[in-house]
Amino acid sequence: MSPDELIRLSMQLIAVLVIAGFIPATAFSFYQFRLPKKQEEYEEIVSRLGKNNGEGNSSTIYSPNIKNEYDPKDYVVPVSLATVVCILCAIVVVMGARFVETPEGMRISLILMGPAVAEGLEDPQTISQLNGMLIIAMAFMGGYIWTIQNLLRRLATIDLPPSTYYNIAIRIMMAVFVALLLYYFFRPGAKTVADALSADEIPRNMEYLTVLAFFAGMFPQRALQWLQEHLRLPWRHEEKGADPLPINMIQGAGVFQRLRLAEVGIDNSQNLASANLVELLLRTPFNPRQLIDWIAQAKLYIYFKSDVMKLRKYGIRTAFDLITVGTNGDRLEELATHTGMPLIHLQNVLEIMQSDSDIEMLQCANKHLSGF
């Protein structure tokens, strides 16, 4: 190996280590510098909630131990897994062309050459392999950029549990395979979804596929969902069931918030309505009063479902608002008249909420947690 080739290889290995090294660096930074601040804030909130219960200490409520939730031993496997996945994908990005037999003396850079990586070559197998490497590289870069944004945001909000790194590893692997599926389906000469559905023609050139792979890397779930919706799978069937009560009906819960809640097992509004406030304060980065508002919205939504939009037009956003209106019977009748909803339904839900001890606790907590 010539000195130039040795230097080039060394630089490539350094680039791989830098790309993958960002993963363990964030875990170290979080545990060393950010976690102590989270512990201080959490203890103060739990203390206030304990006083809210009238005992003046945090032992009056269920409060998980933050040291148990963020034990350093729990980070070893997930951080290692995410790092290994990043190393493997970074090798493809930086050195992928080395694994493909190309004409002697030809230097190829997947990222710098992009869709032109296989130009001038005649061997179909070599062309297919280089294009496949390019798709993997672009999918990883999309997923890696999303990972950087996600980790930096979590560091800023002091929200980096061990499960985050499992999710990163799974997301990147999913991104690569979904991007490859799109490449297999849309590659030049392949039959497209457009042909199958008699729709407009979908581009089949490598320029389009390269960009598609990058965005599939950033949003693999959306890409997979698109494939599921457009492929005519023989085993697909529709089943009628209960209302899914999606969290996107909760005001203030955007894409990031919904993804973060899903990580702690809250996939719908029913889960949110019955969630433990203290556990959410520990395991998510959200402001306590924001969480209280979401839970109160969810408690209203599970009883009214899509009709909750009618209530919002008249300022009834949460269970607290309905209870306030319900203190005056005439106002409840006016609300039924304006919304077109049965008065008996409003009265029944109001009675349930007035006897719900969780709602009473949330109202008291909202008052005592002012300032957070």
C-alpha positions as CSV (number, residue, x, y, z in Angstrom):
1,M,0.0,0.0,0.0
2,S,1.4,3.4,-1.1
3,P,1.9,6.2,1.4
4,D,-0.9,8.2,-0.2
5,E,-3.3,5.2,0.0
6,L,-2.3,4.7,3.7
7,I,-3.0,8.4,4.5
8,R,-6.3,8.2,2.7
9,L,-7.3,5.0,4.6
10,S,-6.3,6.6,7.9
11,M,-8.4,9.7,7.2
12,Q,-11.4,7.5,6.3
13,L,-11.1,5.5,9.6
14,I,-10.8,8.8,11.6
15,A,-14.0,10.0,9.8
16,V,-15.8,6.8,10.8
17,L,-14.8,7.2,14.4
18,V,-15.8,10.8,14.5
19,I,-19.2,10.1,13.1
20,A,-19.8,7.1,15.5
21,G,-18.1,8.8,18.5
22,F,-20.9,11.4,18.7
23,I,-23.2,8.7,20.2
24,P,-21.2,7.8,23.3
25,A,-20.1,11.5,23.7
26,T,-23.8,12.6,24.2
27,A,-24.4,9.8,26.8
28,F,-21.3,10.9,28.8
29,S,-22.2,14.6,28.5
30,F,-25.8,13.9,29.7
31,Y,-24.8,11.8,32.7
32,Q,-21.9,14.0,33.8
33,F,-23.3,17.5,33.3
34,R,-27.1,17.5,32.7
35,L,-28.5,14.8,34.9
36,P,-27.7,16.5,38.2
37,K,-29.8,19.5,37.1
38,K,-32.7,17.2,36.2
39,Q,-32.5,15.7,39.7
40,E,-32.7,19.0,41.4
41,E,-35.7,20.1,39.4
42,Y,-37.4,16.7,39.9
43,E,-36.9,16.7,43.7
44,E,-38.3,20.3,43.9
45,I,-41.5,19.3,41.9
46,V,-42.0,16.1,44.0
47,S,-41.6,18.1,47.1
48,R,-44.3,20.5,46.1
49,L,-46.6,17.7,45.2
50,G,-46.0,16.1,48.6
51,K,-46.9,19.4,50.3
52,N,-50.0,19.5,48.0
53,N,-51.1,16.3,49.7
54,G,-50.8,17.9,53.1
55,E,-47.9,16.1,54.6
56,G,-45.1,18.5,53.7
57,N,-42.8,15.8,52.1
58,S,-42.6,13.8,48.9
59,S,-43.2,10.5,50.5
60,T,-47.0,11.0,50.3
61,I,-47.0,10.3,46.6
62,Y,-45.5,7.6,44.4
63,S,-42.2,9.0,43.2
64,P,-39.8,6.8,41.3
65,N,-36.1,7.2,42.1
66,I,-34.3,9.2,39.4
67,K,-31.0,7.3,40.1
68,N,-32.7,4.0,39.3
69,E,-34.3,5.4,36.2
70,Y,-30.9,6.7,34.9
71,D,-28.5,4.0,36.2
72,P,-25.2,4.2,34.2
73,K,-25.2,0.4,33.8
74,D,-28.4,0.7,31.8
75,Y,-26.6,2.8,29.2
76,V,-23.9,0.3,28.3
77,V,-25.8,-2.0,25.9
78,P,-28.0,0.6,24.1
79,V,-25.2,3.1,23.6
80,S,-22.9,0.2,22.4
81,L,-25.6,-1.0,20.0
82,A,-26.2,2.5,18.6
83,T,-22.5,3.1,18.2
84,V,-21.9,-0.2,16.4
85,V,-24.8,0.5,14.0
86,C,-23.3,4.0,13.3
87,I,-19.8,2.5,12.7
88,L,-21.1,0.0,10.2
89,C,-23.2,2.6,8.3
90,A,-20.4,5.2,8.5
91,I,-18.0,2.6,6.9
92,V,-20.4,2.4,4.0
93,V,-20.6,6.2,3.7
94,V,-16.8,6.7,3.8
95,M,-15.4,3.5,2.4
96,G,-18.4,1.8,0.7
97,A,-16.8,1.9,-2.8
98,R,-13.9,-0.2,-1.5
99,F,-16.2,-3.2,-1.2
100,V,-17.2,-3.0,-4.9
101,E,-15.0,-4.3,-7.7
102,T,-14.3,-1.2,-9.9
103,P,-11.9,-0.5,-12.7
104,E,-8.3,-0.3,-11.3
105,G,-7.2,3.2,-10.4
106,M,-10.8,4.5,-10.2
107,R,-11.4,6.5,-7.0
108,I,-15.1,6.7,-6.0
109,S,-16.7,8.8,-3.3
110,L,-20.4,7.9,-2.7
111,I,-21.3,11.2,-1.0
112,L,-19.3,13.5,-3.3
113,M,-20.3,11.8,-6.6
114,G,-23.9,11.0,-5.6
115,P,-26.1,9.8,-8.5
116,A,-23.1,9.9,-10.9
117,V,-21.3,7.3,-8.9
118,A,-21.8,4.6,-11.6
119,E,-21.4,6.8,-14.6
120,G,-19.0,5.4,-17.3
121,L,-19.3,1.8,-16.0
122,E,-20.7,-1.0,-18.1
123,D,-20.9,-4.0,-15.8
124,P,-24.6,-4.2,-14.5
125,Q,-23.5,-5.9,-11.3
126,T,-21.0,-3.2,-10.4
127,I,-23.5,-0.4,-11.3
128,S,-26.2,-2.1,-9.1
129,Q,-23.8,-2.5,-6.2
130,L,-22.6,1.1,-6.3
131,N,-26.1,2.4,-6.5
132,G,-27.2,0.2,-3.6
133,M,-24.2,1.5,-1.5
134,L,-25.2,5.1,-2.4
135,I,-28.8,4.4,-1.3
136,I,-27.6,3.0,2.1
137,A,-25.2,5.9,2.5
138,M,-27.9,8.5,1.9
139,A,-30.5,6.7,4.1
140,F,-27.9,6.7,6.9
141,M,-27.0,10.3,6.5
142,G,-30.7,11.2,6.7
143,G,-31.1,9.1,9.8
144,Y,-27.9,10.4,11.3
145,I,-28.8,14.1,10.8
146,W,-32.2,13.4,12.5
147,T,-30.3,11.6,15.3
148,I,-28.0,14.6,15.9
149,Q,-31.0,17.0,16.1
150,N,-32.8,14.6,18.4
151,L,-29.9,14.1,20.8
152,L,-29.0,17.8,21.0
153,R,-32.6,18.6,21.7
154,R,-32.7,15.9,24.4
155,L,-29.5,17.2,26.0
156,A,-31.0,20.7,26.0
157,T,-34.2,19.5,27.7
158,I,-32.4,17.0,30.0
159,D,-34.2,14.1,28.6
160,L,-31.9,11.2,27.5
161,P,-32.9,7.9,29.0
162,P,-31.2,4.6,27.9
163,S,-34.1,3.7,25.6
164,T,-33.2,6.6,23.4
165,Y,-30.2,4.8,22.1
166,Y,-32.2,1.6,21.4
167,N,-34.6,3.8,19.4
168,I,-31.7,5.4,17.5
169,A,-30.2,2.0,16.5
170,I,-33.6,0.6,15.4
171,R,-34.5,3.8,13.5
172,I,-31.3,3.8,11.5
173,M,-31.5,0.1,10.6
174,M,-35.2,0.6,9.7
175,A,-34.2,3.7,7.6
176,V,-31.6,1.7,5.6
177,F,-33.9,-1.2,4.8
178,V,-36.9,1.0,3.9
179,A,-34.7,3.0,1.6
180,L,-33.5,-0.2,0.0
181,L,-37.1,-1.3,-0.5
182,L,-37.8,2.0,-2.2
183,Y,-34.7,1.6,-4.4
184,Y,-35.7,-2.0,-5.4
185,F,-39.2,-0.8,-6.4
186,F,-38.4,2.5,-8.1
187,R,-34.9,1.7,-9.6
188,P,-34.6,2.4,-13.4
189,G,-36.3,-0.4,-15.4
190,A,-38.4,-1.6,-12.4
191,K,-42.2,-1.5,-12.4
192,T,-43.4,1.4,-10.3
193,V,-46.3,1.9,-8.0
194,A,-47.6,4.4,-10.6
195,D,-47.8,1.6,-13.2
196,A,-49.6,-0.7,-10.8
197,L,-52.2,2.0,-9.8
198,S,-52.5,3.6,-13.2
199,A,-51.4,6.9,-11.6
200,D,-49.0,9.6,-12.8
201,E,-45.5,8.4,-13.6
202,I,-43.1,8.5,-10.7
203,P,-39.4,9.4,-11.5
204,R,-37.1,6.4,-11.7
205,N,-33.7,8.1,-12.1
206,M,-30.9,7.9,-9.6
207,E,-31.2,11.6,-8.8
208,Y,-34.7,11.1,-7.6
209,L,-33.9,7.9,-5.7
210,T,-30.9,9.4,-4.0
211,V,-33.1,12.3,-2.6
212,L,-35.8,9.8,-1.7
213,A,-33.4,7.7,0.2
214,F,-32.2,10.7,2.3
215,F,-35.7,11.7,3.3
216,A,-36.6,8.0,3.9
217,G,-33.7,8.1,6.3
218,M,-35.1,11.1,8.2
219,F,-38.6,9.8,8.2
220,P,-38.5,6.0,7.9
221,Q,-41.9,5.5,9.5
222,R,-43.6,7.7,6.9
223,A,-41.9,6.0,4.0
224,L,-42.9,2.6,5.3
225,Q,-46.5,3.8,5.8
226,W,-46.5,5.1,2.3
227,L,-45.4,1.7,1.0
228,Q,-48.0,-0.1,3.0
229,E,-50.8,2.2,1.7
230,H,-49.8,1.9,-2.0
231,L,-48.7,-1.7,-2.3
232,R,-51.5,-4.1,-3.0
233,L,-50.6,-6.7,-0.4
234,P,-52.7,-9.8,-0.6
235,W,-53.0,-10.2,3.2
236,R,-54.2,-6.6,3.9
237,H,-57.7,-6.3,5.4
238,E,-59.6,-3.7,7.2
239,E,-61.1,-4.4,10.6
240,K,-63.6,-2.1,12.4
241,G,-62.8,-1.4,16.0
242,A,-63.0,1.2,18.7
243,D,-62.1,4.8,18.2
244,P,-58.3,4.9,18.3
245,L,-58.3,8.2,20.3
246,P,-55.2,9.6,18.6
247,I,-53.0,12.0,20.6
248,N,-52.8,14.4,17.7
249,M,-56.2,15.6,18.9
250,I,-54.5,17.0,22.0
251,Q,-53.7,20.7,21.5
252,G,-50.0,21.4,21.9
253,A,-48.8,17.8,21.3
254,G,-46.8,18.1,18.1
255,V,-44.8,15.4,16.3
256,F,-41.9,15.4,18.7
257,Q,-44.2,15.4,21.7
258,R,-46.2,12.5,20.4
259,L,-43.1,10.5,19.6
260,R,-41.7,11.2,23.0
261,L,-44.9,10.1,24.8
262,A,-45.0,7.0,22.7
263,E,-41.5,6.1,24.0
264,V,-43.0,5.8,27.5
265,G,-46.0,3.8,26.4
266,I,-48.5,6.5,25.8
267,D,-49.8,5.8,22.3
268,N,-53.3,7.3,22.5
269,S,-55.4,9.7,24.5
270,Q,-56.8,7.0,26.7
271,N,-53.3,6.2,27.9
272,L,-52.6,9.9,28.5
273,A,-55.8,10.4,30.5
274,S,-54.8,7.6,32.9
275,A,-51.1,8.4,33.0
276,N,-49.3,9.0,36.3
277,L,-48.2,12.7,36.4
278,V,-45.1,12.1,38.5
279,E,-43.8,9.3,36.2
280,L,-44.3,11.5,33.2
281,L,-42.4,14.3,35.0
282,L,-39.5,11.9,35.6
283,R,-39.4,10.2,32.2
284,T,-40.2,13.0,29.8
285,P,-38.9,16.6,29.4
286,F,-42.2,18.4,29.5
287,N,-43.2,21.2,31.8
288,P,-45.4,19.9,34.6
289,R,-48.2,22.4,33.9
290,Q,-48.1,21.4,30.2
291,L,-48.5,17.8,31.2
292,I,-51.4,18.6,33.4
293,D,-53.1,20.5,30.6
294,W,-52.6,17.6,28.2
295,I,-54.0,15.0,30.7
296,A,-57.0,17.3,31.4
297,Q,-57.6,17.6,27.6
298,A,-57.4,13.8,27.2
299,K,-59.9,13.2,30.0
300,L,-62.4,15.5,28.1
301,Y,-61.6,14.0,24.7
302,I,-62.1,10.3,25.7
303,Y,-65.7,11.1,26.5
304,F,-66.6,13.4,23.6
305,K,-64.2,12.1,20.9
306,S,-64.6,14.2,17.7
307,D,-67.3,16.3,19.4
308,V,-64.6,17.8,21.5
309,M,-64.0,20.2,18.6
310,K,-67.5,21.7,19.2
311,L,-66.7,22.3,22.8
312,R,-63.4,24.0,21.9
313,K,-65.3,26.6,19.9
314,Y,-66.8,27.8,23.1
315,G,-63.6,27.7,25.2
316,I,-64.1,24.2,26.7
317,R,-60.6,22.7,26.2
318,T,-60.1,20.6,29.3
319,A,-62.0,18.7,32.0
320,F,-61.3,21.7,34.2
321,D,-63.3,24.0,31.9
322,L,-66.3,21.7,31.8
323,I,-66.4,21.5,35.6
324,T,-66.3,25.3,35.8
325,V,-69.2,25.6,33.3
326,G,-71.1,22.9,35.1
327,T,-71.2,24.9,38.4
328,N,-73.9,26.9,36.7
329,G,-76.7,24.7,35.3
330,D,-78.0,27.4,32.9
331,R,-74.6,27.6,31.3
332,L,-74.5,23.9,30.7
333,E,-77.9,24.1,29.0
334,E,-76.7,27.0,26.8
335,L,-73.7,24.9,25.9
336,A,-75.9,22.0,24.8
337,T,-78.0,24.3,22.7
338,H,-75.1,26.0,20.9
339,T,-73.2,22.7,20.3
340,G,-76.2,20.6,19.4
341,M,-75.0,18.0,21.9
342,P,-77.5,16.2,24.2
343,L,-77.8,17.8,27.6
344,I,-78.0,14.5,29.3
345,H,-74.6,13.5,27.8
346,L,-73.0,16.7,29.1
347,Q,-74.5,16.2,32.5
348,N,-73.4,12.5,32.7
349,V,-69.8,13.4,31.8
350,L,-69.8,16.3,34.2
351,E,-70.9,14.1,37.1
352,I,-68.1,11.6,36.2
353,M,-65.5,14.3,36.2
354,Q,-66.7,16.0,39.4
355,S,-66.2,12.6,41.2
356,D,-62.9,11.8,39.5
357,S,-60.2,12.1,42.2
358,D,-57.5,12.3,39.6
359,I,-58.9,15.5,38.2
360,E,-59.1,17.0,41.7
361,M,-55.5,16.1,42.2
362,L,-54.5,17.6,38.9
363,Q,-56.3,20.9,39.7
364,C,-54.4,21.1,43.1
365,A,-51.1,20.2,41.5
366,N,-51.6,22.8,38.8
367,K,-52.0,25.4,41.5
368,H,-49.0,24.3,43.6
369,L,-46.7,23.9,40.6
370,S,-47.1,27.5,39.3
371,G,-43.7,28.9,38.4
372,F,-42.4,25.7,36.7
